Amino acid sequence: MLYLYFILLIAAVAVGYVWFTRKIWFYRDPDHSKTPQESEVLRSPVYGVVAYVKRIESGVVVSDKKGEEIRISEITKEDWPREYAEGDGWLIGIAMTALDVHYQYAPLPCTVVSIRHHSTGRNLPMFDLWEYIRITWLRQAVQLWAKKYIVENERQTFWLASDRVKLALVLIADKFVDKITTFVSEREEVPGGGKLSFIARGSQVDVVVCGHPGLEPLVSVGQAVHGPLTPIARLGPPGA
């Protein structure tokens, strides 16, 4: 009988944990109204853990190992708009976990140029069980670069522009994502730290900056970022 009570207790804790994370924890909404409105600093568009920081050369992410090259257009799922330069730059991927706030934010004061949604037949999981434990509970770096979900899963791309830079935010859905709720529309001006969207479960956000090789990343793989509270990159001088 004691064994049965133990099993019921474990089941109750598991159900309570799932209910709490999905109904309360995911919906935390920190105040970012005092976010500095800097034109030369990119702030994290999401709470999470940095999954990769990759150099882009001629629109292609430089591989760490043979066979790991990916064109940026495979991540955004469309060719870059004419006003964007697909050249050299940086790609910063940030994974969201069950411990993180699930809103997405503007990385700097900008205009929403366009919003594009790309559907797919099925979404692949981002992590296996051990990777999920490591990145979520141990907050350790996990090798996610070049996994199939990066180019195959459903995604929504925000094309953003400021007076200093043009960039893309790519929201990549995990296997169990229900939907992405969007709070802004095209041609809308958004302050730095302004809310763009919400994902109810785990996902990933890629920050793509091309045509701006002077950008200096300020984060490293495995680092926890706290939305607009964390600067992730600094723009170089104009023309750099």
TORRO-951040 format. One record per residue (C-alpha): x, y, z. Coordinates in pm, whole numbers. Layout:
residues N
<site u="X" v="Y" w="Z"/>
...
end
This chain:
residues 240
<site u="0" v="0" w="0"/>
<site u="284" v="238" w="82"/>
<site u="430" v="171" w="-262"/>
<site u="98" v="267" w="-424"/>
<site u="86" v="593" w="-227"/>
<site u="439" v="671" w="-343"/>
<site u="343" v="612" w="-707"/>
<site u="34" v="834" w="-668"/>
<site u="246" v="1106" w="-508"/>
<site u="496" v="1099" w="-794"/>
<site u="210" v="1112" w="-1047"/>
<site u="49" v="1406" w="-865"/>
<site u="378" v="1597" w="-857"/>
<site u="432" v="1534" w="-1230"/>
<site u="80" v="1649" w="-1320"/>
<site u="116" v="1955" w="-1096"/>
<site u="449" v="2043" w="-1255"/>
<site u="308" v="2018" w="-1609"/>
<site u="3" v="2227" w="-1514"/>
<site u="216" v="2493" w="-1341"/>
<site u="464" v="2533" w="-1626"/>
<site u="202" v="2543" w="-1902"/>
<site u="-60" v="2756" w="-1725"/>
<site u="148" v="2991" w="-1508"/>
<site u="526" v="2970" w="-1551"/>
<site u="527" v="3007" w="-1931"/>
<site u="312" v="3320" w="-1902"/>
<site u="543" v="3528" w="-1684"/>
<site u="556" v="3878" w="-1828"/>
<site u="852" v="4082" w="-1693"/>
<site u="845" v="4460" w="-1726"/>
<site u="1095" v="4583" w="-1986"/>
<site u="960" v="4938" w="-2015"/>
<site u="1296" v="5079" w="-1898"/>
<site u="1498" v="4896" w="-2165"/>
<site u="1767" v="5136" w="-2300"/>
<site u="1675" v="5250" w="-2653"/>
<site u="2021" v="5209" w="-2805"/>
<site u="2070" v="5201" w="-3181"/>
<site u="2413" v="5035" w="-3163"/>
<site u="2337" v="4745" w="-2925"/>
<site u="2134" v="4431" w="-2996"/>
<site u="1962" v="4291" w="-2688"/>
<site u="1842" v="3934" w="-2655"/>
<site u="1498" v="3886" w="-2815"/>
<site u="1423" v="3597" w="-2578"/>
<site u="1502" v="3436" w="-2244"/>
<site u="1703" v="3116" w="-2281"/>
<site u="2047" v="2965" w="-2336"/>
<site u="2280" v="3054" w="-2625"/>
<site u="2296" v="2746" w="-2850"/>
<site u="2544" v="2876" w="-3107"/>
<site u="2726" v="3186" w="-3229"/>
<site u="2824" v="3145" w="-3594"/>
<site u="3007" v="3361" w="-3847"/>
<site u="2828" v="3412" w="-4180"/>
<site u="3033" v="3444" w="-4498"/>
<site u="2865" v="3519" w="-4831"/>
<site u="2528" v="3413" w="-4694"/>
<site u="2659" v="3076" w="-4569"/>
<site u="2733" v="2979" w="-4210"/>
<site u="3091" v="2864" w="-4184"/>
<site u="3102" v="2499" w="-4078"/>
<site u="3290" v="2369" w="-3775"/>
<site u="3305" v="2026" w="-3928"/>
<site u="3280" v="1898" w="-4283"/>
<site u="2920" v="1886" w="-4404"/>
<site u="2779" v="2137" w="-4155"/>
<site u="2740" v="2435" w="-4388"/>
<site u="2391" v="2588" w="-4403"/>
<site u="2272" v="2876" w="-4619"/>
<site u="2097" v="3150" w="-4424"/>
<site u="1804" v="3134" w="-4668"/>
<site u="1745" v="2774" w="-4548"/>
<site u="1690" v="2910" w="-4197"/>
<site u="1472" v="3208" w="-4294"/>
<site u="1293" v="2992" w="-4554"/>
<site u="1295" v="3267" w="-4816"/>
<site u="1546" v="3475" w="-5004"/>
<site u="1649" v="3792" w="-4830"/>
<site u="1435" v="4096" w="-4923"/>
<site u="1598" v="4330" w="-5171"/>
<site u="1669" v="4594" w="-4906"/>
<site u="1866" v="4339" w="-4701"/>
<site u="2222" v="4249" w="-4793"/>
<site u="2287" v="3875" w="-4784"/>
<site u="2659" v="3880" w="-4723"/>
<site u="2886" v="3855" w="-4422"/>
<site u="2756" v="3878" w="-4069"/>
<site u="2659" v="3670" w="-3766"/>
<site u="2404" v="3410" w="-3658"/>
<site u="2315" v="3376" w="-3287"/>
<site u="2083" v="3090" w="-3187"/>
<site u="1905" v="3096" w="-2849"/>
<site u="1716" v="2791" w="-2717"/>
<site u="1413" v="2841" w="-2490"/>
<site u="1347" v="2589" w="-2215"/>
<site u="1075" v="2516" w="-1960"/>
<site u="1249" v="2749" w="-1713"/>
<site u="1239" v="3054" w="-1939"/>
<site u="998" v="3338" w="-2012"/>
<site u="824" v="3258" w="-2341"/>
<site u="771" v="3605" w="-2490"/>
<site u="987" v="3737" w="-2773"/>
<site u="1108" v="4098" w="-2784"/>
<site u="1251" v="4354" w="-3026"/>
<site u="1631" v="4354" w="-2988"/>
<site u="1648" v="4732" w="-3052"/>
<site u="1413" v="5014" w="-3161"/>
<site u="1301" v="4909" w="-3508"/>
<site u="1030" v="4884" w="-3771"/>
<site u="867" v="4551" w="-3855"/>
<site u="929" v="4525" w="-4228"/>
<site u="749" v="4195" w="-4278"/>
<site u="637" v="3879" w="-4100"/>
<site u="656" v="3545" w="-4278"/>
<site u="524" v="3210" w="-4156"/>
<site u="652" v="2881" w="-4296"/>
<site u="446" v="2569" w="-4225"/>
<site u="566" v="2211" w="-4243"/>
<site u="419" v="1863" w="-4219"/>
<site u="583" v="1776" w="-3888"/>
<site u="820" v="1926" w="-3634"/>
<site u="1127" v="1743" w="-3510"/>
<site u="1228" v="1759" w="-3141"/>
<site u="1509" v="1999" w="-3055"/>
<site u="1663" v="1783" w="-2781"/>
<site u="1687" v="1424" w="-2673"/>
<site u="1615" v="1357" w="-2303"/>
<site u="1974" v="1398" w="-2179"/>
<site u="2023" v="1717" w="-2383"/>
<site u="1698" v="1854" w="-2238"/>
<site u="1818" v="1785" w="-1883"/>
<site u="2157" v="1941" w="-1950"/>
<site u="2033" v="2263" w="-2111"/>
<site u="1719" v="2307" w="-1895"/>
<site u="1818" v="2199" w="-1546"/>
<site u="2199" v="2200" w="-1555"/>
<site u="2215" v="2508" w="-1784"/>
<site u="2503" v="2355" w="-1977"/>
<site u="2602" v="2406" w="-2340"/>
<site u="2449" v="2156" w="-2583"/>
<site u="2562" v="2105" w="-2942"/>
<site u="2257" v="2197" w="-3150"/>
<site u="2418" v="2333" w="-3464"/>
<site u="2333" v="2152" w="-3790"/>
<site u="2054" v="1943" w="-3634"/>
<site u="1774" v="1879" w="-3883"/>
<site u="1510" v="2078" w="-3693"/>
<site u="1701" v="2401" w="-3767"/>
<site u="1601" v="2387" w="-4134"/>
<site u="1298" v="2153" w="-4129"/>
<site u="1067" v="2271" w="-3849"/>
<site u="785" v="2524" w="-3874"/>
<site u="900" v="2882" w="-3825"/>
<site u="805" v="3248" w="-3829"/>
<site u="1049" v="3512" w="-3949"/>
<site u="1037" v="3876" w="-3843"/>
<site u="1225" v="4107" w="-4082"/>
<site u="1327" v="4414" w="-3879"/>
<site u="1501" v="4739" w="-3970"/>
<site u="1647" v="5030" w="-3775"/>
<site u="1855" v="5328" w="-3882"/>
<site u="2170" v="5122" w="-3820"/>
<site u="2095" v="4763" w="-3913"/>
<site u="1857" v="4524" w="-4086"/>
<site u="1813" v="4180" w="-3935"/>
<site u="1589" v="3875" w="-3912"/>
<site u="1449" v="3700" w="-3606"/>
<site u="1358" v="3340" w="-3687"/>
<site u="1128" v="3165" w="-3439"/>
<site u="1182" v="2790" w="-3490"/>
<site u="912" v="2567" w="-3341"/>
<site u="988" v="2259" w="-3134"/>
<site u="797" v="1932" w="-3178"/>
<site u="518" v="2015" w="-2931"/>
<site u="460" v="2384" w="-3012"/>
<site u="89" v="2458" w="-3056"/>
<site u="114" v="2801" w="-3218"/>
<site u="295" v="3135" w="-3221"/>
<site u="89" v="3434" w="-3105"/>
<site u="198" v="3759" w="-3274"/>
<site u="141" v="4103" w="-3119"/>
<site u="274" v="4331" w="-3395"/>
<site u="194" v="4394" w="-3760"/>
<site u="396" v="4488" w="-4065"/>
<site u="520" v="4850" w="-4085"/>
<site u="469" v="4891" w="-3711"/>
<site u="738" v="5073" w="-3512"/>
<site u="844" v="4885" w="-3198"/>
<site u="1061" v="5012" w="-2911"/>
<site u="1360" v="4813" w="-2794"/>
<site u="1229" v="4544" w="-2560"/>
<site u="878" v="4572" w="-2706"/>
<site u="686" v="4243" w="-2722"/>
<site u="673" v="4080" w="-3066"/>
<site u="522" v="3738" w="-3001"/>
<site u="465" v="3449" w="-2760"/>
<site u="534" v="3074" w="-2783"/>
<site u="357" v="2857" w="-2526"/>
<site u="620" v="2584" w="-2521"/>
<site u="986" v="2527" w="-2603"/>
<site u="1133" v="2673" w="-2918"/>
<site u="1439" v="2852" w="-3053"/>
<site u="1503" v="3204" w="-3180"/>
<site u="1780" v="3274" w="-3431"/>
<site u="1913" v="3628" w="-3469"/>
<site u="2048" v="3678" w="-3822"/>
<site u="2250" v="3986" w="-3915"/>
<site u="2397" v="3997" w="-4265"/>
<site u="2565" v="4284" w="-4448"/>
<site u="2708" v="4405" w="-4117"/>
<site u="3043" v="4227" w="-4073"/>
<site u="3153" v="4476" w="-3805"/>
<site u="2904" v="4333" w="-3554"/>
<site u="3070" v="4216" w="-3230"/>
<site u="2899" v="3926" w="-3047"/>
<site u="2886" v="3979" w="-2670"/>
<site u="2765" v="3630" w="-2569"/>
<site u="2906" v="3278" w="-2587"/>
<site u="2766" v="2928" w="-2624"/>
<site u="2601" v="2801" w="-2305"/>
<site u="2544" v="3148" w="-2162"/>
<site u="2202" v="3222" w="-2013"/>
<site u="2035" v="3533" w="-2155"/>
<site u="1751" v="3726" w="-1994"/>
<site u="1562" v="3887" w="-2278"/>
<site u="1617" v="4264" w="-2321"/>
<site u="1821" v="4271" w="-1999"/>
<site u="2111" v="4099" w="-2182"/>
<site u="2310" v="4269" w="-2463"/>
<site u="2407" v="4003" w="-2717"/>
<site u="2595" v="4207" w="-2981"/>
<site u="2731" v="4551" w="-3056"/>
<site u="2728" v="4710" w="-3398"/>
<site u="3056" v="4834" w="-3539"/>
<site u="3107" v="5183" w="-3678"/>
<site u="2891" v="5266" w="-3986"/>
<site u="3046" v="5108" w="-4294"/>
<site u="3248" v="4856" w="-4090"/>
end
